[in-house]
Amino acid sequence: MAQPIQQIVHQPRDERREAQARVEEAVIQSADGIVDGLRLLQACEEKGLIPIVRALVEQGDDVLRVVVHAISRKGVTDGLKNLIGIVQFLSVVPPEDMERVFHAVASGLERATEQSEANSRLGVYDLLRALRDPDVGRSLAMLFAFLKGMGSGLAEPGESAHKDRGPEV
């Protein structure tokens, strides 16, 4: 007949060795991410961001108090609301349209600068001649279409959008 077990002998666990094995396994599994993280950390160190981040973390409560105080002022909150509105506006406009308009504005500013440097005056007949220019006509048509769209956007909800006082643009 078998003898009853009187004492259980536990093998001592080497917790440090087990932790080291888990860390080594994690390093093997995530080698690419670790290398990328080290590159990011090196770039932050080269740009001097590490001391700034460390100071922000160490002085977090004081920094947060100052930031909250600065942001809570009336002008800043209005500016942030305006910034959000601008971002929302830009997210609605197709990028191709914005690129085309910005290119046209840049060309217009370049031409206006040249005209300003020439220091020449525009007379009545010059103005009438300019109105016959196809480029000026395109710009005016776009300007009037913009003003029409903006005006209809500004109309009150019950107001008719067809109360035109001029030609359709």
Chimera marker file (.cmm) of the C-alpha trace (Angstrom):
<marker_set name="trace">
<marker id="1" x="0.000" y="0.000" z="0.000" r="1" g="1" b="0" radius="0.5"/>
<marker id="2" x="1.238" y="3.525" z="-0.804" r="1" g="1" b="0" radius="0.5"/>
<marker id="3" x="2.398" y="5.875" z="1.832" r="1" g="1" b="0" radius="0.5"/>
<marker id="4" x="0.426" y="9.120" z="2.296" r="1" g="1" b="0" radius="0.5"/>
<marker id="5" x="2.177" y="12.309" z="1.294" r="1" g="1" b="0" radius="0.5"/>
<marker id="6" x="3.320" y="14.053" z="4.404" r="1" g="1" b="0" radius="0.5"/>
<marker id="7" x="4.971" y="17.091" z="2.919" r="1" g="1" b="0" radius="0.5"/>
<marker id="8" x="4.674" y="18.918" z="-0.409" r="1" g="1" b="0" radius="0.5"/>
<marker id="9" x="7.927" y="20.208" z="-1.754" r="1" g="1" b="0" radius="0.5"/>
<marker id="10" x="7.519" y="23.366" z="-3.823" r="1" g="1" b="0" radius="0.5"/>
<marker id="11" x="10.070" y="24.112" z="-6.449" r="1" g="1" b="0" radius="0.5"/>
<marker id="12" x="11.197" y="27.687" z="-5.971" r="1" g="1" b="0" radius="0.5"/>
<marker id="13" x="10.042" y="29.878" z="-8.867" r="1" g="1" b="0" radius="0.5"/>
<marker id="14" x="12.478" y="32.230" z="-10.346" r="1" g="1" b="0" radius="0.5"/>
<marker id="15" x="10.154" y="35.175" z="-10.935" r="1" g="1" b="0" radius="0.5"/>
<marker id="16" x="12.918" y="37.315" z="-12.299" r="1" g="1" b="0" radius="0.5"/>
<marker id="17" x="13.777" y="34.736" z="-14.961" r="1" g="1" b="0" radius="0.5"/>
<marker id="18" x="10.089" y="34.370" z="-15.909" r="1" g="1" b="0" radius="0.5"/>
<marker id="19" x="9.695" y="38.145" z="-16.242" r="1" g="1" b="0" radius="0.5"/>
<marker id="20" x="12.816" y="38.307" z="-18.362" r="1" g="1" b="0" radius="0.5"/>
<marker id="21" x="11.487" y="35.545" z="-20.624" r="1" g="1" b="0" radius="0.5"/>
<marker id="22" x="8.171" y="37.404" z="-21.057" r="1" g="1" b="0" radius="0.5"/>
<marker id="23" x="10.019" y="40.619" z="-21.929" r="1" g="1" b="0" radius="0.5"/>
<marker id="24" x="12.242" y="38.817" z="-24.438" r="1" g="1" b="0" radius="0.5"/>
<marker id="25" x="9.180" y="37.226" z="-26.070" r="1" g="1" b="0" radius="0.5"/>
<marker id="26" x="7.445" y="40.627" z="-26.273" r="1" g="1" b="0" radius="0.5"/>
<marker id="27" x="10.550" y="42.170" z="-27.854" r="1" g="1" b="0" radius="0.5"/>
<marker id="28" x="10.651" y="39.421" z="-30.470" r="1" g="1" b="0" radius="0.5"/>
<marker id="29" x="6.928" y="39.823" z="-31.233" r="1" g="1" b="0" radius="0.5"/>
<marker id="30" x="7.081" y="43.641" z="-31.458" r="1" g="1" b="0" radius="0.5"/>
<marker id="31" x="10.549" y="44.260" z="-32.882" r="1" g="1" b="0" radius="0.5"/>
<marker id="32" x="9.405" y="46.571" z="-35.717" r="1" g="1" b="0" radius="0.5"/>
<marker id="33" x="7.290" y="48.710" z="-33.415" r="1" g="1" b="0" radius="0.5"/>
<marker id="34" x="10.085" y="48.963" z="-30.862" r="1" g="1" b="0" radius="0.5"/>
<marker id="35" x="12.589" y="50.055" z="-33.506" r="1" g="1" b="0" radius="0.5"/>
<marker id="36" x="10.120" y="52.686" z="-34.805" r="1" g="1" b="0" radius="0.5"/>
<marker id="37" x="9.490" y="53.864" z="-31.242" r="1" g="1" b="0" radius="0.5"/>
<marker id="38" x="13.219" y="54.198" z="-30.613" r="1" g="1" b="0" radius="0.5"/>
<marker id="39" x="13.601" y="56.214" z="-33.831" r="1" g="1" b="0" radius="0.5"/>
<marker id="40" x="10.762" y="58.498" z="-32.720" r="1" g="1" b="0" radius="0.5"/>
<marker id="41" x="12.334" y="58.880" z="-29.296" r="1" g="1" b="0" radius="0.5"/>
<marker id="42" x="15.697" y="59.725" z="-30.901" r="1" g="1" b="0" radius="0.5"/>
<marker id="43" x="14.074" y="62.334" z="-33.158" r="1" g="1" b="0" radius="0.5"/>
<marker id="44" x="12.328" y="63.885" z="-30.135" r="1" g="1" b="0" radius="0.5"/>
<marker id="45" x="15.637" y="63.996" z="-28.291" r="1" g="1" b="0" radius="0.5"/>
<marker id="46" x="17.378" y="65.653" z="-31.265" r="1" g="1" b="0" radius="0.5"/>
<marker id="47" x="14.651" y="68.307" z="-31.471" r="1" g="1" b="0" radius="0.5"/>
<marker id="48" x="14.815" y="68.984" z="-27.734" r="1" g="1" b="0" radius="0.5"/>
<marker id="49" x="11.288" y="67.745" z="-27.018" r="1" g="1" b="0" radius="0.5"/>
<marker id="50" x="12.191" y="65.262" z="-24.286" r="1" g="1" b="0" radius="0.5"/>
<marker id="51" x="13.054" y="67.914" z="-21.647" r="1" g="1" b="0" radius="0.5"/>
<marker id="52" x="9.905" y="69.865" z="-22.530" r="1" g="1" b="0" radius="0.5"/>
<marker id="53" x="7.673" y="66.807" z="-22.189" r="1" g="1" b="0" radius="0.5"/>
<marker id="54" x="9.411" y="65.816" z="-18.940" r="1" g="1" b="0" radius="0.5"/>
<marker id="55" x="8.865" y="69.329" z="-17.525" r="1" g="1" b="0" radius="0.5"/>
<marker id="56" x="5.210" y="69.264" z="-18.608" r="1" g="1" b="0" radius="0.5"/>
<marker id="57" x="4.678" y="65.948" z="-16.863" r="1" g="1" b="0" radius="0.5"/>
<marker id="58" x="6.509" y="67.031" z="-13.720" r="1" g="1" b="0" radius="0.5"/>
<marker id="59" x="4.738" y="70.405" z="-13.542" r="1" g="1" b="0" radius="0.5"/>
<marker id="60" x="1.473" y="69.108" z="-14.993" r="1" g="1" b="0" radius="0.5"/>
<marker id="61" x="-0.937" y="70.641" z="-12.489" r="1" g="1" b="0" radius="0.5"/>
<marker id="62" x="0.596" y="74.117" z="-12.729" r="1" g="1" b="0" radius="0.5"/>
<marker id="63" x="0.764" y="73.981" z="-16.523" r="1" g="1" b="0" radius="0.5"/>
<marker id="64" x="-2.817" y="72.753" z="-16.768" r="1" g="1" b="0" radius="0.5"/>
<marker id="65" x="-4.006" y="75.544" z="-14.479" r="1" g="1" b="0" radius="0.5"/>
<marker id="66" x="-2.285" y="78.178" z="-16.654" r="1" g="1" b="0" radius="0.5"/>
<marker id="67" x="-3.620" y="76.642" z="-19.895" r="1" g="1" b="0" radius="0.5"/>
<marker id="68" x="-7.179" y="76.455" z="-18.567" r="1" g="1" b="0" radius="0.5"/>
<marker id="69" x="-6.967" y="80.064" z="-17.387" r="1" g="1" b="0" radius="0.5"/>
<marker id="70" x="-5.613" y="81.232" z="-20.750" r="1" g="1" b="0" radius="0.5"/>
<marker id="71" x="-8.219" y="79.319" z="-22.754" r="1" g="1" b="0" radius="0.5"/>
<marker id="72" x="-11.153" y="80.378" z="-20.602" r="1" g="1" b="0" radius="0.5"/>
<marker id="73" x="-10.811" y="84.057" z="-21.537" r="1" g="1" b="0" radius="0.5"/>
<marker id="74" x="-13.591" y="85.431" z="-23.760" r="1" g="1" b="0" radius="0.5"/>
<marker id="75" x="-11.456" y="86.300" z="-26.782" r="1" g="1" b="0" radius="0.5"/>
<marker id="76" x="-9.714" y="82.929" z="-26.826" r="1" g="1" b="0" radius="0.5"/>
<marker id="77" x="-12.938" y="80.917" z="-26.655" r="1" g="1" b="0" radius="0.5"/>
<marker id="78" x="-14.419" y="83.007" z="-29.472" r="1" g="1" b="0" radius="0.5"/>
<marker id="79" x="-11.264" y="82.468" z="-31.513" r="1" g="1" b="0" radius="0.5"/>
<marker id="80" x="-11.438" y="78.713" z="-30.947" r="1" g="1" b="0" radius="0.5"/>
<marker id="81" x="-15.090" y="78.691" z="-32.035" r="1" g="1" b="0" radius="0.5"/>
<marker id="82" x="-14.119" y="80.622" z="-35.178" r="1" g="1" b="0" radius="0.5"/>
<marker id="83" x="-11.288" y="78.188" z="-35.859" r="1" g="1" b="0" radius="0.5"/>
<marker id="84" x="-13.690" y="75.258" z="-35.550" r="1" g="1" b="0" radius="0.5"/>
<marker id="85" x="-16.070" y="77.017" z="-37.954" r="1" g="1" b="0" radius="0.5"/>
<marker id="86" x="-13.269" y="77.553" z="-40.475" r="1" g="1" b="0" radius="0.5"/>
<marker id="87" x="-12.241" y="73.902" z="-40.269" r="1" g="1" b="0" radius="0.5"/>
<marker id="88" x="-15.862" y="72.827" z="-40.784" r="1" g="1" b="0" radius="0.5"/>
<marker id="89" x="-16.151" y="75.163" z="-43.779" r="1" g="1" b="0" radius="0.5"/>
<marker id="90" x="-12.945" y="73.845" z="-45.319" r="1" g="1" b="0" radius="0.5"/>
<marker id="91" x="-14.081" y="70.252" z="-44.836" r="1" g="1" b="0" radius="0.5"/>
<marker id="92" x="-17.190" y="70.942" z="-46.967" r="1" g="1" b="0" radius="0.5"/>
<marker id="93" x="-15.392" y="72.569" z="-49.909" r="1" g="1" b="0" radius="0.5"/>
<marker id="94" x="-13.875" y="70.068" z="-52.353" r="1" g="1" b="0" radius="0.5"/>
<marker id="95" x="-10.053" y="70.338" z="-52.426" r="1" g="1" b="0" radius="0.5"/>
<marker id="96" x="-9.996" y="70.702" z="-56.209" r="1" g="1" b="0" radius="0.5"/>
<marker id="97" x="-12.246" y="73.771" z="-55.999" r="1" g="1" b="0" radius="0.5"/>
<marker id="98" x="-10.127" y="75.321" z="-53.237" r="1" g="1" b="0" radius="0.5"/>
<marker id="99" x="-6.964" y="74.710" z="-55.237" r="1" g="1" b="0" radius="0.5"/>
<marker id="100" x="-8.473" y="76.360" z="-58.321" r="1" g="1" b="0" radius="0.5"/>
<marker id="101" x="-9.685" y="79.392" z="-56.354" r="1" g="1" b="0" radius="0.5"/>
<marker id="102" x="-6.368" y="79.792" z="-54.497" r="1" g="1" b="0" radius="0.5"/>
<marker id="103" x="-4.474" y="79.603" z="-57.787" r="1" g="1" b="0" radius="0.5"/>
<marker id="104" x="-6.765" y="82.246" z="-59.278" r="1" g="1" b="0" radius="0.5"/>
<marker id="105" x="-6.371" y="84.491" z="-56.207" r="1" g="1" b="0" radius="0.5"/>
<marker id="106" x="-2.586" y="84.136" z="-56.389" r="1" g="1" b="0" radius="0.5"/>
<marker id="107" x="-2.637" y="85.126" z="-60.072" r="1" g="1" b="0" radius="0.5"/>
<marker id="108" x="-4.887" y="88.080" z="-59.272" r="1" g="1" b="0" radius="0.5"/>
<marker id="109" x="-2.626" y="89.257" z="-56.460" r="1" g="1" b="0" radius="0.5"/>
<marker id="110" x="0.391" y="88.997" z="-58.728" r="1" g="1" b="0" radius="0.5"/>
<marker id="111" x="-1.333" y="91.101" z="-61.405" r="1" g="1" b="0" radius="0.5"/>
<marker id="112" x="-2.546" y="93.611" z="-58.780" r="1" g="1" b="0" radius="0.5"/>
<marker id="113" x="0.993" y="93.965" z="-57.423" r="1" g="1" b="0" radius="0.5"/>
<marker id="114" x="2.318" y="94.628" z="-60.918" r="1" g="1" b="0" radius="0.5"/>
<marker id="115" x="-0.400" y="97.249" z="-61.470" r="1" g="1" b="0" radius="0.5"/>
<marker id="116" x="0.364" y="98.857" z="-58.116" r="1" g="1" b="0" radius="0.5"/>
<marker id="117" x="4.093" y="99.027" z="-58.863" r="1" g="1" b="0" radius="0.5"/>
<marker id="118" x="3.394" y="100.606" z="-62.269" r="1" g="1" b="0" radius="0.5"/>
<marker id="119" x="1.575" y="103.349" z="-60.345" r="1" g="1" b="0" radius="0.5"/>
<marker id="120" x="-0.791" y="103.924" z="-63.255" r="1" g="1" b="0" radius="0.5"/>
<marker id="121" x="-4.302" y="105.280" z="-62.940" r="1" g="1" b="0" radius="0.5"/>
<marker id="122" x="-7.420" y="103.686" z="-64.348" r="1" g="1" b="0" radius="0.5"/>
<marker id="123" x="-9.742" y="106.068" z="-66.165" r="1" g="1" b="0" radius="0.5"/>
<marker id="124" x="-13.383" y="105.610" z="-67.102" r="1" g="1" b="0" radius="0.5"/>
<marker id="125" x="-12.570" y="104.455" z="-70.632" r="1" g="1" b="0" radius="0.5"/>
<marker id="126" x="-9.922" y="102.078" z="-69.236" r="1" g="1" b="0" radius="0.5"/>
<marker id="127" x="-12.567" y="100.637" z="-66.961" r="1" g="1" b="0" radius="0.5"/>
<marker id="128" x="-15.007" y="100.139" z="-69.853" r="1" g="1" b="0" radius="0.5"/>
<marker id="129" x="-12.264" y="98.518" z="-71.936" r="1" g="1" b="0" radius="0.5"/>
<marker id="130" x="-11.396" y="96.218" z="-68.989" r="1" g="1" b="0" radius="0.5"/>
<marker id="131" x="-15.019" y="95.101" z="-68.756" r="1" g="1" b="0" radius="0.5"/>
<marker id="132" x="-14.739" y="93.736" z="-72.304" r="1" g="1" b="0" radius="0.5"/>
<marker id="133" x="-11.719" y="91.583" z="-71.317" r="1" g="1" b="0" radius="0.5"/>
<marker id="134" x="-12.754" y="87.890" z="-71.079" r="1" g="1" b="0" radius="0.5"/>
<marker id="135" x="-10.600" y="87.358" z="-67.958" r="1" g="1" b="0" radius="0.5"/>
<marker id="136" x="-12.303" y="90.259" z="-66.191" r="1" g="1" b="0" radius="0.5"/>
<marker id="137" x="-15.680" y="88.943" z="-67.328" r="1" g="1" b="0" radius="0.5"/>
<marker id="138" x="-14.939" y="85.491" z="-65.857" r="1" g="1" b="0" radius="0.5"/>
<marker id="139" x="-13.844" y="87.042" z="-62.572" r="1" g="1" b="0" radius="0.5"/>
<marker id="140" x="-16.930" y="89.245" z="-62.388" r="1" g="1" b="0" radius="0.5"/>
<marker id="141" x="-19.214" y="86.304" z="-63.222" r="1" g="1" b="0" radius="0.5"/>
<marker id="142" x="-17.587" y="84.260" z="-60.443" r="1" g="1" b="0" radius="0.5"/>
<marker id="143" x="-17.838" y="87.201" z="-58.046" r="1" g="1" b="0" radius="0.5"/>
<marker id="144" x="-21.521" y="87.749" z="-58.810" r="1" g="1" b="0" radius="0.5"/>
<marker id="145" x="-22.259" y="84.014" z="-58.508" r="1" g="1" b="0" radius="0.5"/>
<marker id="146" x="-20.484" y="84.019" z="-55.150" r="1" g="1" b="0" radius="0.5"/>
<marker id="147" x="-22.471" y="87.046" z="-53.986" r="1" g="1" b="0" radius="0.5"/>
<marker id="148" x="-25.734" y="85.442" z="-55.168" r="1" g="1" b="0" radius="0.5"/>
<marker id="149" x="-24.973" y="82.228" z="-53.300" r="1" g="1" b="0" radius="0.5"/>
<marker id="150" x="-23.922" y="84.106" z="-50.203" r="1" g="1" b="0" radius="0.5"/>
<marker id="151" x="-27.054" y="86.246" z="-50.358" r="1" g="1" b="0" radius="0.5"/>
<marker id="152" x="-29.323" y="83.226" z="-50.644" r="1" g="1" b="0" radius="0.5"/>
<marker id="153" x="-27.471" y="81.692" z="-47.723" r="1" g="1" b="0" radius="0.5"/>
<marker id="154" x="-28.124" y="84.824" z="-45.684" r="1" g="1" b="0" radius="0.5"/>
<marker id="155" x="-31.848" y="84.890" z="-46.537" r="1" g="1" b="0" radius="0.5"/>
<marker id="156" x="-34.292" y="84.365" z="-43.694" r="1" g="1" b="0" radius="0.5"/>
<marker id="157" x="-35.951" y="80.907" z="-43.674" r="1" g="1" b="0" radius="0.5"/>
<marker id="158" x="-39.360" y="82.179" z="-44.865" r="1" g="1" b="0" radius="0.5"/>
<marker id="159" x="-37.979" y="84.745" z="-47.304" r="1" g="1" b="0" radius="0.5"/>
<marker id="160" x="-38.270" y="83.946" z="-50.988" r="1" g="1" b="0" radius="0.5"/>
<marker id="161" x="-34.979" y="83.420" z="-52.720" r="1" g="1" b="0" radius="0.5"/>
<marker id="162" x="-36.458" y="84.575" z="-56.041" r="1" g="1" b="0" radius="0.5"/>
<marker id="163" x="-36.882" y="88.283" z="-55.301" r="1" g="1" b="0" radius="0.5"/>
<marker id="164" x="-34.222" y="89.220" z="-57.812" r="1" g="1" b="0" radius="0.5"/>
<marker id="165" x="-33.659" y="92.827" z="-58.647" r="1" g="1" b="0" radius="0.5"/>
<marker id="166" x="-31.240" y="92.139" z="-61.436" r="1" g="1" b="0" radius="0.5"/>
<marker id="167" x="-30.213" y="89.655" z="-64.078" r="1" g="1" b="0" radius="0.5"/>
<marker id="168" x="-29.629" y="86.021" z="-63.183" r="1" g="1" b="0" radius="0.5"/>
<marker id="169" x="-25.931" y="85.324" z="-62.848" r="1" g="1" b="0" radius="0.5"/>
<link id1="1" id2="2" r="1" g="1" b="0" radius="0.2"/>
<link id1="2" id2="3" r="1" g="1" b="0" radius="0.2"/>
<link id1="3" id2="4" r="1" g="1" b="0" radius="0.2"/>
<link id1="4" id2="5" r="1" g="1" b="0" radius="0.2"/>
<link id1="5" id2="6" r="1" g="1" b="0" radius="0.2"/>
<link id1="6" id2="7" r="1" g="1" b="0" radius="0.2"/>
<link id1="7" id2="8" r="1" g="1" b="0" radius="0.2"/>
<link id1="8" id2="9" r="1" g="1" b="0" radius="0.2"/>
<link id1="9" id2="10" r="1" g="1" b="0" radius="0.2"/>
<link id1="10" id2="11" r="1" g="1" b="0" radius="0.2"/>
<link id1="11" id2="12" r="1" g="1" b="0" radius="0.2"/>
<link id1="12" id2="13" r="1" g="1" b="0" radius="0.2"/>
<link id1="13" id2="14" r="1" g="1" b="0" radius="0.2"/>
<link id1="14" id2="15" r="1" g="1" b="0" radius="0.2"/>
<link id1="15" id2="16" r="1" g="1" b="0" radius="0.2"/>
<link id1="16" id2="17" r="1" g="1" b="0" radius="0.2"/>
<link id1="17" id2="18" r="1" g="1" b="0" radius="0.2"/>
<link id1="18" id2="19" r="1" g="1" b="0" radius="0.2"/>
<link id1="19" id2="20" r="1" g="1" b="0" radius="0.2"/>
<link id1="20" id2="21" r="1" g="1" b="0" radius="0.2"/>
<link id1="21" id2="22" r="1" g="1" b="0" radius="0.2"/>
<link id1="22" id2="23" r="1" g="1" b="0" radius="0.2"/>
<link id1="23" id2="24" r="1" g="1" b="0" radius="0.2"/>
<link id1="24" id2="25" r="1" g="1" b="0" radius="0.2"/>
<link id1="25" id2="26" r="1" g="1" b="0" radius="0.2"/>
<link id1="26" id2="27" r="1" g="1" b="0" radius="0.2"/>
<link id1="27" id2="28" r="1" g="1" b="0" radius="0.2"/>
<link id1="28" id2="29" r="1" g="1" b="0" radius="0.2"/>
<link id1="29" id2="30" r="1" g="1" b="0" radius="0.2"/>
<link id1="30" id2="31" r="1" g="1" b="0" radius="0.2"/>
<link id1="31" id2="32" r="1" g="1" b="0" radius="0.2"/>
<link id1="32" id2="33" r="1" g="1" b="0" radius="0.2"/>
<link id1="33" id2="34" r="1" g="1" b="0" radius="0.2"/>
<link id1="34" id2="35" r="1" g="1" b="0" radius="0.2"/>
<link id1="35" id2="36" r="1" g="1" b="0" radius="0.2"/>
<link id1="36" id2="37" r="1" g="1" b="0" radius="0.2"/>
<link id1="37" id2="38" r="1" g="1" b="0" radius="0.2"/>
<link id1="38" id2="39" r="1" g="1" b="0" radius="0.2"/>
<link id1="39" id2="40" r="1" g="1" b="0" radius="0.2"/>
<link id1="40" id2="41" r="1" g="1" b="0" radius="0.2"/>
<link id1="41" id2="42" r="1" g="1" b="0" radius="0.2"/>
<link id1="42" id2="43" r="1" g="1" b="0" radius="0.2"/>
<link id1="43" id2="44" r="1" g="1" b="0" radius="0.2"/>
<link id1="44" id2="45" r="1" g="1" b="0" radius="0.2"/>
<link id1="45" id2="46" r="1" g="1" b="0" radius="0.2"/>
<link id1="46" id2="47" r="1" g="1" b="0" radius="0.2"/>
<link id1="47" id2="48" r="1" g="1" b="0" radius="0.2"/>
<link id1="48" id2="49" r="1" g="1" b="0" radius="0.2"/>
<link id1="49" id2="50" r="1" g="1" b="0" radius="0.2"/>
<link id1="50" id2="51" r="1" g="1" b="0" radius="0.2"/>
<link id1="51" id2="52" r="1" g="1" b="0" radius="0.2"/>
<link id1="52" id2="53" r="1" g="1" b="0" radius="0.2"/>
<link id1="53" id2="54" r="1" g="1" b="0" radius="0.2"/>
<link id1="54" id2="55" r="1" g="1" b="0" radius="0.2"/>
<link id1="55" id2="56" r="1" g="1" b="0" radius="0.2"/>
<link id1="56" id2="57" r="1" g="1" b="0" radius="0.2"/>
<link id1="57" id2="58" r="1" g="1" b="0" radius="0.2"/>
<link id1="58" id2="59" r="1" g="1" b="0" radius="0.2"/>
<link id1="59" id2="60" r="1" g="1" b="0" radius="0.2"/>
<link id1="60" id2="61" r="1" g="1" b="0" radius="0.2"/>
<link id1="61" id2="62" r="1" g="1" b="0" radius="0.2"/>
<link id1="62" id2="63" r="1" g="1" b="0" radius="0.2"/>
<link id1="63" id2="64" r="1" g="1" b="0" radius="0.2"/>
<link id1="64" id2="65" r="1" g="1" b="0" radius="0.2"/>
<link id1="65" id2="66" r="1" g="1" b="0" radius="0.2"/>
<link id1="66" id2="67" r="1" g="1" b="0" radius="0.2"/>
<link id1="67" id2="68" r="1" g="1" b="0" radius="0.2"/>
<link id1="68" id2="69" r="1" g="1" b="0" radius="0.2"/>
<link id1="69" id2="70" r="1" g="1" b="0" radius="0.2"/>
<link id1="70" id2="71" r="1" g="1" b="0" radius="0.2"/>
<link id1="71" id2="72" r="1" g="1" b="0" radius="0.2"/>
<link id1="72" id2="73" r="1" g="1" b="0" radius="0.2"/>
<link id1="73" id2="74" r="1" g="1" b="0" radius="0.2"/>
<link id1="74" id2="75" r="1" g="1" b="0" radius="0.2"/>
<link id1="75" id2="76" r="1" g="1" b="0" radius="0.2"/>
<link id1="76" id2="77" r="1" g="1" b="0" radius="0.2"/>
<link id1="77" id2="78" r="1" g="1" b="0" radius="0.2"/>
<link id1="78" id2="79" r="1" g="1" b="0" radius="0.2"/>
<link id1="79" id2="80" r="1" g="1" b="0" radius="0.2"/>
<link id1="80" id2="81" r="1" g="1" b="0" radius="0.2"/>
<link id1="81" id2="82" r="1" g="1" b="0" radius="0.2"/>
<link id1="82" id2="83" r="1" g="1" b="0" radius="0.2"/>
<link id1="83" id2="84" r="1" g="1" b="0" radius="0.2"/>
<link id1="84" id2="85" r="1" g="1" b="0" radius="0.2"/>
<link id1="85" id2="86" r="1" g="1" b="0" radius="0.2"/>
<link id1="86" id2="87" r="1" g="1" b="0" radius="0.2"/>
<link id1="87" id2="88" r="1" g="1" b="0" radius="0.2"/>
<link id1="88" id2="89" r="1" g="1" b="0" radius="0.2"/>
<link id1="89" id2="90" r="1" g="1" b="0" radius="0.2"/>
<link id1="90" id2="91" r="1" g="1" b="0" radius="0.2"/>
<link id1="91" id2="92" r="1" g="1" b="0" radius="0.2"/>
<link id1="92" id2="93" r="1" g="1" b="0" radius="0.2"/>
<link id1="93" id2="94" r="1" g="1" b="0" radius="0.2"/>
<link id1="94" id2="95" r="1" g="1" b="0" radius="0.2"/>
<link id1="95" id2="96" r="1" g="1" b="0" radius="0.2"/>
<link id1="96" id2="97" r="1" g="1" b="0" radius="0.2"/>
<link id1="97" id2="98" r="1" g="1" b="0" radius="0.2"/>
<link id1="98" id2="99" r="1" g="1" b="0" radius="0.2"/>
<link id1="99" id2="100" r="1" g="1" b="0" radius="0.2"/>
<link id1="100" id2="101" r="1" g="1" b="0" radius="0.2"/>
<link id1="101" id2="102" r="1" g="1" b="0" radius="0.2"/>
<link id1="102" id2="103" r="1" g="1" b="0" radius="0.2"/>
<link id1="103" id2="104" r="1" g="1" b="0" radius="0.2"/>
<link id1="104" id2="105" r="1" g="1" b="0" radius="0.2"/>
<link id1="105" id2="106" r="1" g="1" b="0" radius="0.2"/>
<link id1="106" id2="107" r="1" g="1" b="0" radius="0.2"/>
<link id1="107" id2="108" r="1" g="1" b="0" radius="0.2"/>
<link id1="108" id2="109" r="1" g="1" b="0" radius="0.2"/>
<link id1="109" id2="110" r="1" g="1" b="0" radius="0.2"/>
<link id1="110" id2="111" r="1" g="1" b="0" radius="0.2"/>
<link id1="111" id2="112" r="1" g="1" b="0" radius="0.2"/>
<link id1="112" id2="113" r="1" g="1" b="0" radius="0.2"/>
<link id1="113" id2="114" r="1" g="1" b="0" radius="0.2"/>
<link id1="114" id2="115" r="1" g="1" b="0" radius="0.2"/>
<link id1="115" id2="116" r="1" g="1" b="0" radius="0.2"/>
<link id1="116" id2="117" r="1" g="1" b="0" radius="0.2"/>
<link id1="117" id2="118" r="1" g="1" b="0" radius="0.2"/>
<link id1="118" id2="119" r="1" g="1" b="0" radius="0.2"/>
<link id1="119" id2="120" r="1" g="1" b="0" radius="0.2"/>
<link id1="120" id2="121" r="1" g="1" b="0" radius="0.2"/>
<link id1="121" id2="122" r="1" g="1" b="0" radius="0.2"/>
<link id1="122" id2="123" r="1" g="1" b="0" radius="0.2"/>
<link id1="123" id2="124" r="1" g="1" b="0" radius="0.2"/>
<link id1="124" id2="125" r="1" g="1" b="0" radius="0.2"/>
<link id1="125" id2="126" r="1" g="1" b="0" radius="0.2"/>
<link id1="126" id2="127" r="1" g="1" b="0" radius="0.2"/>
<link id1="127" id2="128" r="1" g="1" b="0" radius="0.2"/>
<link id1="128" id2="129" r="1" g="1" b="0" radius="0.2"/>
<link id1="129" id2="130" r="1" g="1" b="0" radius="0.2"/>
<link id1="130" id2="131" r="1" g="1" b="0" radius="0.2"/>
<link id1="131" id2="132" r="1" g="1" b="0" radius="0.2"/>
<link id1="132" id2="133" r="1" g="1" b="0" radius="0.2"/>
<link id1="133" id2="134" r="1" g="1" b="0" radius="0.2"/>
<link id1="134" id2="135" r="1" g="1" b="0" radius="0.2"/>
<link id1="135" id2="136" r="1" g="1" b="0" radius="0.2"/>
<link id1="136" id2="137" r="1" g="1" b="0" radius="0.2"/>
<link id1="137" id2="138" r="1" g="1" b="0" radius="0.2"/>
<link id1="138" id2="139" r="1" g="1" b="0" radius="0.2"/>
<link id1="139" id2="140" r="1" g="1" b="0" radius="0.2"/>
<link id1="140" id2="141" r="1" g="1" b="0" radius="0.2"/>
<link id1="141" id2="142" r="1" g="1" b="0" radius="0.2"/>
<link id1="142" id2="143" r="1" g="1" b="0" radius="0.2"/>
<link id1="143" id2="144" r="1" g="1" b="0" radius="0.2"/>
<link id1="144" id2="145" r="1" g="1" b="0" radius="0.2"/>
<link id1="145" id2="146" r="1" g="1" b="0" radius="0.2"/>
<link id1="146" id2="147" r="1" g="1" b="0" radius="0.2"/>
<link id1="147" id2="148" r="1" g="1" b="0" radius="0.2"/>
<link id1="148" id2="149" r="1" g="1" b="0" radius="0.2"/>
<link id1="149" id2="150" r="1" g="1" b="0" radius="0.2"/>
<link id1="150" id2="151" r="1" g="1" b="0" radius="0.2"/>
<link id1="151" id2="152" r="1" g="1" b="0" radius="0.2"/>
<link id1="152" id2="153" r="1" g="1" b="0" radius="0.2"/>
<link id1="153" id2="154" r="1" g="1" b="0" radius="0.2"/>
<link id1="154" id2="155" r="1" g="1" b="0" radius="0.2"/>
<link id1="155" id2="156" r="1" g="1" b="0" radius="0.2"/>
<link id1="156" id2="157" r="1" g="1" b="0" radius="0.2"/>
<link id1="157" id2="158" r="1" g="1" b="0" radius="0.2"/>
<link id1="158" id2="159" r="1" g="1" b="0" radius="0.2"/>
<link id1="159" id2="160" r="1" g="1" b="0" radius="0.2"/>
<link id1="160" id2="161" r="1" g="1" b="0" radius="0.2"/>
<link id1="161" id2="162" r="1" g="1" b="0" radius="0.2"/>
<link id1="162" id2="163" r="1" g="1" b="0" radius="0.2"/>
<link id1="163" id2="164" r="1" g="1" b="0" radius="0.2"/>
<link id1="164" id2="165" r="1" g="1" b="0" radius="0.2"/>
<link id1="165" id2="166" r="1" g="1" b="0" radius="0.2"/>
<link id1="166" id2="167" r="1" g="1" b="0" radius="0.2"/>
<link id1="167" id2="168" r="1" g="1" b="0" radius="0.2"/>
<link id1="168" id2="169" r="1" g="1" b="0" radius="0.2"/>
</marker_set>
